[in-house]
Amino acid sequence: MADSNTICVIEDNLSIRKLYGILLKKAGYDVVEFEEGEPALDWLEKNRPVLVICDDILPDATGTEILKRLRTFPHGNDTPVIAITGHAHATDRERYLEHGFDDYIAKPINTATFVEQIRRIIP
């Protein structure tokens, strides 16, 4: 069973990661933050957050690589993952959904609607 209040944020840009954390904590969520994929995957293998928010381009992996690894964990298919990326072309959303992400948010995020977008995905 997922920890009903924890969201895992994987984002290499410190200021963006902190912004996500502030918005999510203000909305009542616990937030676990990582700037690289490998430490996040180590944590995700042992923990089951209610949601993972993952940047697509990290120093050590792509968001798609992280998603593929997460899906191999026993709880991986039950963990929703949102890709957040600067790629904002019309076809990018479909491409991320085809890769298996549960949703896609383009950067820069809209701080007024960010939490609402997140809540739509959380089971």
N, C-alpha and C positions, 0 to 999 in steps of 0.2 A: 504494500500500500504506500502511496506517495505521501511525503510530508506535505500536508495540505496548505502549508503557508510558505514554503521555501522556493525561491526562484534562483536558478543558477545563471549568472551572467558571465559570458566569455567574450571579452572585448579587450584588445591590446591598447587602445587609446585611454589613458588614465582619466582625462577630463570627461570623456563620453561615458566611460564605465561608472564614474562617480555620479554623473547626471542620472543615468538609469537607476542606480542604487537609491539616490535621493527620492526620485519619483515613486519608485516601488515601495520603499520603506514608508513614505508618507501615506501611501495607499494601504498600509498595514501588512505588507509582506516582509518576510525575512529574506535577506539577499546574501548569497555566497558569490564572491567575485573572483575571476581568474583572468590573467592577461595572456595566457597561452593555453593551447589545447591539451597538451600532455598532462599537466597537473589537474586540469578540469576533468579529463577522462579518468584519471586515478580516483578522484573524488566521486565522480558519477558511477563508477563501478561498484562503490560501496554505499552510495546514497541515492535516494529517489526523490528528486525535487518535483514539485507540481508542474514545473515548466523550465525549459532551458532556452535562453536567449543567446544566440551565437552570431558573432561577426563572421563574415565570410573569409576575410583575409587576415590571418594571424601570423606571427613570426614563425611558428613551427608547424602549421597545418592550415588547411582550408576548412571552412564550415562544413562543406560536404564530406570531407574526410572524417571530421569529428562525428557527424551524424551517422555515417556508415559504421564507425566503431561503436558508438552508443547503441545502435540497433542490434549489435551482437550480444549485449548484456541481457541477462534474464528479464529485466524490467524495461529494456531499451525500447521495445515497440510500444509500450504504454506511456512513454514519456514524451509529451508534446515538445517540439523544438521549433522556434521561430528564427529564421535567418534575418539578420539586420545587416544591410550593406549599402554602400554608396552607389551600387549599380541600380540605376533607376530607369532603365529603358522599358518600353511597353511590354517586351517579351520576358523580362527578367522574372517577374512574379510566377509566370507559368513554368519557367525553367526550374526555379527553386522548388515549386510544388512537385514537379516531375521527379526531382532528386529525392523527394520524401519528406521535405520540411512540411510542417503543419500550417505555416503561414510565413509571410514575408513582409518586412517593413523597410522602406527605403530611408536612407539618411539624407539630409538631416531629419530627425524625428520631429513630429509635432508634439510638443510637451503637453498641449491641452488635451490631446486625444490618445497619447501613448498608453496610459493605464487602461483605458477603455479597449484598445486594440489587444492588449495582453489578456484582459479578462474574458474576451470572446473565445480565447483558445483554451483557457484552463477548464478542465472537466468539472 
